[in-house]
Amino acid sequence: QVQLVESGGGLVQPGGSLRLSCAASGNILRINAMGWYRQAPEKERDLVAVITSGGNTNYADSVKGRFTISRDNAKNTVYLQMNSLKPEDTAVYYCNANILATLPSMMRDYWGQGTQVTVSS
């Protein structure tokens, strides 16, 4: 029943900005770490940024200083603010969350449906 729904992708010019959102819903007891991954065509899926339940963050070197991950625990939502976008940021971005569900009790990773980000002039 747990579901992650992403939004905010689109087409932007180099140097532009986008903010991605991912909202979790369902029989959620606790959300642990949340993160963003991306996958370009014919490339592997790579970690972009993660944030723990306590707010600690980590970023891929390629986005450090340009992207910011944050979360709103009251809304079960994680965000990715992307600034100074480059063509090499073009990819499908996937939200990920480690969630302890209830009824029945179960902990596992959940994935969003993916949202396309295209950076092109």
Disulfide bonds with the S-S distance in Angstrom:
Cys22-Cys95 2.14
